[in-house]
Amino acid sequence: MNRELKRVSFVVLAMFAALFVSTTFIQVVQADALRLDPRNTRALYDSYDTERGPILAGGTVIAQSVPTGDQYAFQREYPQGELYAPVTGYYNPTQGSAGIEQYMNDYLSGTSNTQFLDTINRIVAGQAPKGAAVEVTIDPVVQQAAFDALGDRQGGVVAIEPATGRILAMVSSPTYDPNVLASHDSKAVVDAYAALEDDPLKPLTNRATSGDMNPPGSSFKVIVAAAALESGKYTPESEFPNPVSFQLPGSTSEVFNWTRAACGPGETVTLKEALRQSCNVPMAELAIELGDDAIREQAEKFGFNSEILLPFPSGKSSYPSDLDDARTGLTGFGQYEVRATPLQMAMTSAAIGNDGDLMAPNLIDRVTGRNLEVLQSFEPELMSETLDEESCVQLTDMMISAVSDGQSNGARIEGVDVAGKTGTAQNGTGEPYSLWFTGFAPAENPEVAVAVVVENDGNLGHHSSGNIVAAPIAKKVIEAVLNK
């Protein structure tokens, strides 16, 4: 073989090798990412030949395909669109998809590997193609209660079953109607999507799980107290200096309690009393004693600094790194660069109520085929062990006191021990507060853990607080669960 022919042969072989590698990479490594990419309109167009499976919540249809008679054959319909938009997302060949519609698309469109035999049987029997049904964990009664309680306020609500991690409610406000994004009028969909994107209130953002996350404020004191108890160096009766203000080390900044007074009459105050009265000064002192590493380690056991899949990804709640004492002190009451979602704070309360075991939060119960066969079911899964049992008992008792006769009493329910903590977080000088509540009930055997965030002062200006606005919302969600 002459030299030129060898060169050509090597070039051809190299080209075939490159083609083989790139094709394999696309089909194997990038397959899921390409399938889930909302810009992948070809897959969306192809799947319109199939009657897309419904999404169900407690037997209620929250998304379904209806025949249209046009070239698409079916159009997606959301009977209670605004109520369930944070869960279902939307589905359209022009704008792609989001939420469950996107992340369970292979089942809904009938293209998952588990549906292969069904596809063969359907072809043999001459049946029309049909996707599988996805049943979510959302309880319609609890979802409606959370939606009504939040109302037109800007924020989010998440309710979780502590023993299983099943998400019972997920509400975000302002919301949107996914039906306007399901139309087959491409121009109307593009215009509607652009209007939603341009809306300064960001209705497409799921504030329950992501978005521009808020500082958790005093609701984060639960995590700082957990770190203290787990260290073995503190108990609920551990005492801290009780001045009116506390100057942060190496800083000219001072920390004050919400009341601008001392945390009670004594020269010292216990950890339990500091949590009950939601005092900032002793919690800043405690945070500095613990150090940022200990607080971060505890926060990460609860899920901070991790992406959670529901199956769609949530935003990462964050606790910062490499802090000096002044900044660590601010994190003691959920300020500086601490950020959280309602999902994260609900997970925190759920773990405390479940003897320290944090169950992975989950939005899917099961997937069923056209003949009601179960294609996939989701079992409770332990995500992490956050606290020992004694610390949980102590922290629960402290949180009960905060609700029964403390600064979180807006969540109090007659005849029920509610464990919880409010937060009124600052977002900068002159900026509106973020108002929080996180907790669980009944405290002795929790059926639900809930977290609420209300942005923009709850539309009440700086006269608002987490106890005035967020705690009553959480109370209604808890009551909806307990009254079922």
SULLINZI-V965817 format. One record per residue. N is the residue number from 1. RES is the residue in one letter. SS is DSSP state (H for helix, E for strand, L for the rest). OMEGA is omega in whole degrees, 0 to 359 (NA if undefined). NEAR is the number of other ideal C-beta (glycine too) atoms within 8 Angstrom. Layout:
# SULLINZI-V965817
N/RES/SS/OMEGA/NEAR
N/RES/SS/OMEGA/NEAR
This chain:
# SULLINZI-V965817
1/M/L/182/4
2/N/L/187/5
3/R/H/182/5
4/E/H/180/6
5/L/H/177/8
6/K/H/180/9
7/R/H/178/8
8/V/H/179/8
9/S/H/179/9
10/F/H/179/8
11/V/H/180/8
12/V/H/179/8
13/L/H/179/8
14/A/H/179/8
15/M/H/177/8
16/F/H/179/8
17/A/H/180/8
18/A/H/178/8
19/L/H/180/8
20/F/H/181/8
21/V/H/182/8
22/S/H/179/8
23/T/H/178/8
24/T/H/180/9
25/F/H/181/9
26/I/H/186/10
27/Q/H/184/7
28/V/H/186/7
29/V/H/185/6
30/Q/L/187/9
31/A/H/182/9
32/D/H/181/6
33/A/H/179/7
34/L/H/179/9
35/R/H/184/10
36/L/H/181/10
37/D/L/182/8
38/P/L/178/9
39/R/L/183/5
40/N/L/184/11
41/T/H/180/9
42/R/H/179/6
43/A/H/179/10
44/L/H/179/13
45/Y/H/181/8
46/D/H/185/7
47/S/H/177/13
48/Y/L/174/10
49/D/L/182/6
50/T/L/171/11
51/E/E/184/10
52/R/L/182/13
53/G/L/180/14
54/P/L/168/10
55/I/E/186/18
56/L/E/173/12
57/A/E/181/14
58/G/L/181/8
59/G/L/179/4
60/T/E/178/8
61/V/E/179/8
62/I/E/172/15
63/A/E/180/14
64/Q/E/176/10
65/S/E/179/11
66/V/E/180/7
67/P/E/183/6
68/T/L/182/9
69/G/L/177/4
70/D/L/185/6
71/Q/L/180/3
72/Y/L/179/9
73/A/L/182/10
74/F/E/174/12
75/Q/E/180/10
76/R/E/181/14
77/E/E/181/10
78/Y/L/186/15
79/P/L/177/7
80/Q/L/193/8
81/G/H/185/12
82/E/H/182/8
83/L/H/187/11
84/Y/H/183/14
85/A/H/179/16
86/P/H/182/12
87/V/H/185/14
88/T/H/193/14
89/G/L/180/13
90/Y/L/182/15
91/Y/E/181/12
92/N/E/181/13
93/P/L/181/7
94/T/L/185/8
95/Q/L/179/10
96/G/E/186/12
97/S/E/180/13
98/A/L/176/10
99/G/H/179/14
100/I/H/179/16
101/E/H/181/16
102/Q/H/191/14
103/Y/H/171/9
104/M/L/185/13
105/N/H/183/14
106/D/H/176/8
107/Y/H/183/16
108/L/H/181/13
109/S/L/178/12
110/G/L/185/15
111/T/L/181/7
112/S/L/180/9
113/N/H/181/4
114/T/H/180/8
115/Q/H/184/13
116/F/H/181/7
117/L/H/177/6
118/D/H/179/11
119/T/H/178/10
120/I/H/180/8
121/N/H/180/9
122/R/H/181/12
123/I/H/180/7
124/V/H/183/6
125/A/H/180/6
126/G/L/180/4
127/Q/L/177/7
128/A/L/180/5
129/P/L/180/10
130/K/E/180/10
131/G/L/180/13
132/A/L/177/14
133/A/E/177/11
134/V/E/180/14
135/E/E/181/11
136/V/E/184/13
137/T/L/185/11
138/I/L/174/16
139/D/L/184/12
140/P/H/180/9
141/V/H/181/9
142/V/H/178/16
143/Q/H/181/16
144/Q/H/179/10
145/A/H/179/13
146/A/H/180/16
147/F/H/181/10
148/D/H/183/8
149/A/H/178/11
150/L/H/176/14
151/G/L/183/6
152/D/L/177/5
153/R/L/181/12
154/Q/L/180/10
155/G/E/182/15
156/G/E/179/18
157/V/E/173/18
158/V/E/174/16
159/A/E/185/15
160/I/E/171/15
161/E/L/190/13
162/P/L/186/16
163/A/L/185/7
164/T/L/186/8
165/G/L/179/14
166/R/E/179/10
167/I/E/184/15
168/L/E/178/13
169/A/E/176/15
170/M/E/185/17
171/V/E/177/15
172/S/E/180/13
173/S/E/3/13
174/P/L/180/9
175/T/L/179/11
176/Y/L/179/12
177/D/L/181/9
178/P/H/178/15
179/N/H/181/9
180/V/H/178/10
181/L/H/180/13
182/A/L/182/13
183/S/L/174/11
184/H/L/173/7
185/D/L/187/6
186/S/H/181/7
187/K/H/180/6
188/A/H/180/9
189/V/H/180/15
190/V/H/180/10
191/D/H/180/8
192/A/H/180/11
193/Y/H/179/10
194/A/H/179/8
195/A/H/178/8
196/L/H/179/11
197/E/H/183/7
198/D/H/181/6
199/D/L/182/9
200/P/L/179/4
201/L/L/173/6
202/K/L/181/8
203/P/L/178/9
204/L/L/179/7
205/T/L/176/9
206/N/L/183/11
207/R/L/178/15
208/A/L/187/13
209/T/L/186/17
210/S/L/178/10
211/G/L/176/11
212/D/L/190/5
213/M/L/185/10
214/N/E/168/12
215/P/L/184/13
216/P/L/178/15
217/G/H/187/16
218/S/H/175/18
219/S/H/179/17
220/F/H/178/14
221/K/H/176/16
222/V/H/182/15
223/I/H/177/12
224/V/H/177/17
225/A/H/178/13
226/A/H/178/15
227/A/H/179/14
228/A/H/181/13
229/L/H/181/14
230/E/H/180/10
231/S/H/182/9
232/G/L/182/4
233/K/L/185/5
234/Y/L/172/9
235/T/L/176/7
236/P/L/181/10
237/E/L/176/7
238/S/L/186/10
239/E/E/180/6
240/F/E/175/12
241/P/E/188/9
242/N/L/177/12
243/P/L/176/7
244/V/L/179/8
245/S/E/183/8
246/F/E/179/11
247/Q/E/181/9
248/L/L/182/13
249/P/L/178/9
250/G/L/184/6
251/S/L/174/7
252/T/L/182/4
253/S/L/178/7
254/E/E/175/8
255/V/E/177/13
256/F/E/169/9
257/N/L/181/12
258/W/L/183/11
259/T/L/186/4
260/R/L/176/6
261/A/L/176/6
262/A/L/181/10
263/C/L/184/12
264/G/L/190/8
265/P/L/188/3
266/G/L/176/6
267/E/L/175/4
268/T/E/179/8
269/V/E/180/13
270/T/E/177/11
271/L/H/180/16
272/K/H/181/11
273/E/H/178/11
274/A/H/178/16
275/L/H/181/17
276/R/H/181/12
277/Q/H/180/11
278/S/L/181/15
279/C/L/183/12
280/N/H/186/13
281/V/H/180/17
282/P/H/179/14
283/M/H/174/15
284/A/H/177/15
285/E/H/180/13
286/L/H/182/16
287/A/H/180/15
288/I/H/177/12
289/E/H/180/6
290/L/H/185/11
291/G/L/185/8
292/D/H/181/14
293/D/H/181/6
294/A/H/180/10
295/I/H/180/17
296/R/H/179/12
297/E/H/179/9
298/Q/H/179/14
299/A/H/181/12
300/E/H/174/11
301/K/H/178/11
302/F/L/177/15
303/G/L/177/13
304/F/L/179/13
305/N/L/178/9
306/S/L/173/7
307/E/L/181/7
308/I/L/178/13
309/L/E/188/7
310/L/L/37/12
311/P/L/178/8
312/F/L/186/13
313/P/E/173/8
314/S/L/175/13
315/G/L/180/10
316/K/L/168/8
317/S/L/192/12
318/S/E/166/11
319/Y/L/189/12
320/P/L/181/11
321/S/L/172/5
322/D/L/182/4
323/L/L/169/10
324/D/L/184/7
325/D/H/182/10
326/A/H/180/11
327/R/H/177/12
328/T/H/177/14
329/G/H/179/15
330/L/H/179/12
331/T/H/179/19
332/G/L/174/16
333/F/L/168/15
334/G/L/179/15
335/Q/L/190/10
336/Y/L/185/9
337/E/L/174/7
338/V/L/179/13
339/R/E/183/9
340/A/E/173/16
341/T/L/172/17
342/P/H/177/16
343/L/H/182/15
344/Q/H/182/15
345/M/H/173/15
346/A/H/176/16
347/M/H/179/15
348/T/H/179/14
349/S/H/180/18
350/A/H/180/17
351/A/H/179/16
352/I/H/180/17
353/G/H/182/13
354/N/L/178/12
355/D/L/176/5
356/G/L/180/13
357/D/E/177/9
358/L/E/177/16
359/M/E/180/15
360/A/L/179/10
361/P/L/186/13
362/N/E/182/13
363/L/L/184/13
364/I/E/174/13
365/D/E/183/8
366/R/E/174/9
367/V/E/182/15
368/T/E/181/10
369/G/L/185/12
370/R/L/178/7
371/N/L/178/5
372/L/L/175/5
373/E/L/181/6
374/V/E/179/8
375/L/E/177/11
376/Q/E/174/8
377/S/E/186/7
378/F/L/182/7
379/E/L/177/4
380/P/L/184/10
381/E/L/178/8
382/L/E/180/9
383/M/E/177/9
384/S/E/173/9
385/E/E/191/8
386/T/L/185/12
387/L/L/172/14
388/D/L/188/7
389/E/H/181/8
390/E/H/178/7
391/S/H/178/12
392/C/H/179/13
393/V/H/181/8
394/Q/H/182/11
395/L/H/177/14
396/T/H/179/12
397/D/H/178/10
398/M/H/180/14
399/M/H/174/17
400/I/H/179/12
401/S/H/180/12
402/A/H/181/16
403/V/H/187/14
404/S/H/181/10
405/D/H/181/5
406/G/L/184/12
407/Q/L/177/10
408/S/L/188/17
409/N/H/176/11
410/G/H/178/12
411/A/H/184/16
412/R/L/178/9
413/I/E/182/11
414/E/L/177/4
415/G/L/181/3
416/V/E/173/9
417/D/L/176/9
418/V/L/175/17
419/A/E/183/15
420/G/E/179/17
421/K/E/177/15
422/T/E/175/20
423/G/E/174/18
424/T/E/192/15
425/A/E/176/15
426/Q/L/179/9
427/N/L/183/9
428/G/L/183/5
429/T/L/178/3
430/G/L/181/3
431/E/L/179/7
432/P/L/178/8
433/Y/L/167/13
434/S/E/189/15
435/L/E/190/21
436/W/E/161/20
437/F/E/169/21
438/T/E/180/17
439/G/E/181/17
440/F/E/181/15
441/A/E/344/15
442/P/L/189/10
443/A/L/184/12
444/E/L/180/4
445/N/L/192/4
446/P/L/172/13
447/E/L/182/9
448/V/E/168/16
449/A/E/186/16
450/V/E/173/18
451/A/E/181/18
452/V/E/166/18
453/V/E/175/15
454/V/E/182/15
455/E/L/172/11
456/N/H/177/8
457/D/H/184/10
458/G/H/181/11
459/N/H/182/7
460/L/L/185/8
461/G/H/185/5
462/H/H/174/6
463/H/H/183/4
464/S/L/174/12
465/S/L/176/10
466/G/H/181/16
467/N/H/181/13
468/I/H/189/11
469/V/H/188/14
470/A/H/183/18
471/A/H/178/17
472/P/H/176/11
473/I/H/179/15
474/A/H/179/17
475/K/H/181/13
476/K/H/178/12
477/V/H/179/18
478/I/H/179/16
479/E/H/179/10
480/A/H/178/13
481/V/H/186/13
482/L/H/182/12
483/N/L/181/5
484/K/L/NA/7
